[in-house]
Amino acid sequence: MLPMSLAQIAEVVQGQMHQVPDPDAVVTGPVVVDSRQAVPGSLFVAFVGERVDGHDYAIAAVTAGAVGVLASRPAAGPAIVVPNVLDALCALTSWTARRMSATARIGVTGSSGKTSTKDLLGQVLCRLGPTVATAGSQNNEIGVPLTVLSAPSDTKYLVLEMGARGIGHLSYLTGMVPLDVSLVLNVGSAHAGEFGGREATAQAKGELIEALEPDGAALLNADDPLVAAMASRSEAPVTYFGCSPQADIRAENVALNERGQPRFDLVTPAGKAPVTLQLLGVHQVSNALATAAVAHTLGMGTAEIADALSCAVATTGSRMQLHERADGVTVIDDAYNANPDSVAAALRALTSMGGADRRTVAVIGEMRELGADSAAEHRAVGELAGGLGVDVVVGVGGGEAGQVVAGAAAKGAVTHLTADRGAAADLLAGLLEAGDLVLVKASLGAGLQALVRDLLDKTTGR
């Protein structure tokens, strides 16, 4: 973060200093909410959670080098005490973000692809200058402040993944951090149960566009009608990306190689250049075009954008990451999160990689937050898997996993339904053979990230 003394921070957040021997002691960052991440010069924020009270770990943070603690009650060591820690963190973030005059602040939202696109942006924009991007998927009212406050003073590009689960969430985030560039990827079925449908989702996602000043830049997916329609909500100039011939930044001649990696010609108003992504699945083309739209807007040349995209790799775990086992089984780890759109994209990638010579196995856990359409969406995923020609579909967990299996069986796939990760691991241990291609896809919390580790441990001996 920008260097600030404890006295300055207390003034910004309207807090009271408690047991602060040196009010001029300077916080140079980072701001952390986990005492184990505290380092010399950091500020520890003590949240009270359902299971853990951060105040109990204040002394550990200070011992590790934290200059002070932002707290809602007196804590061990130098503390700035405020009525509400989250409000204070928001105030500190807002104060900091508005003083980053030399930094382009870029917001990314969408129903799917946010993290992959954010990771691409971090790798592409660093060619233009010092870049900070959201770590993992820290895209909420705590994660966004932590990203802003982690940015050194020389940061030129700040890439912020911004999530929303309802109307007003993005307005809250953009009220805290004014944006120079707003990027909307898509409007899908993720969190449909919370939003109340795709139209309500579009209303919420469009808040990112409404937040722009007239001198900002709105970047919209021309292939998604609900996103493209957000142009009417923008006071800033709009640039469209997509495979549509009308898109300003578009892909032509899209194809997948034998490893499931997309190849295409990137077309911008400044020229054309070939791209071969290191990422898996044709759905990554849209994420790459979104990244190209940002880079083009910020002044990068077409050839350099194409080269940077071709060199970029998956940096956040459990997102279409390929692992080759010693026994010839290939595991695709996409177990971080799942919604109908992302599952469909992963299944298409699986079958394109499998071809005619490899047996394909899809291990699918339950999708969350789909509301009244949950059963139908799960069955549709199973039907798609069977219709695409996936050879074996394994459903994991109770409830809607049975709908996945039923849908797949109706389309001719061999199916299995397992109760949990342990049962799935035992089943796959006896099922998999050399040459099989296995996709593991599930929502966060379904336990299938651990299943991936089980699958890899079978031949590594770990």
Secondary structure, 3 states (H helix, E strand, C coil): CCCEEHHHHHHHHCCEEECCCCCCCEECCCEECCHHHCCCCCEEECCECCCCEHHHHHHHHHHCCCCEEEECCCCCCCEEECCCHHHHHHHHHHHHHCCCCCCEEEEEECCCCHHHHHHHHHHHHCCCCCEEECCCCCCCCCHHHHHHCCCCCCCCEEEEECCCCCCCHHHHHHHHCCCCEEEECCCCCCCHHHHCCHHHHHHHHCHHHHCCCCCCEEEEECCCHHHHHHHHHCCCCEEEEECCCCCCEEEEEEEECCCCCEEEEEEECCEEEEEECCCCCCCHHHHHHHHHHHHHHCCCCHHHHHHHHHHCCCCCCCCCEEEECCCCCEEEEECCCCCHHHHHHHHHHHHHHHCCCCCEEEEEECCCCCHHHHHHHHHHHHHHHHHHCCCEEEEECCCCHHHHHHHHHHCCCEEEEECCHHHHHHHHHHHCCCCCEEEEECCCCCCHHHHHHHHHHHHHCC
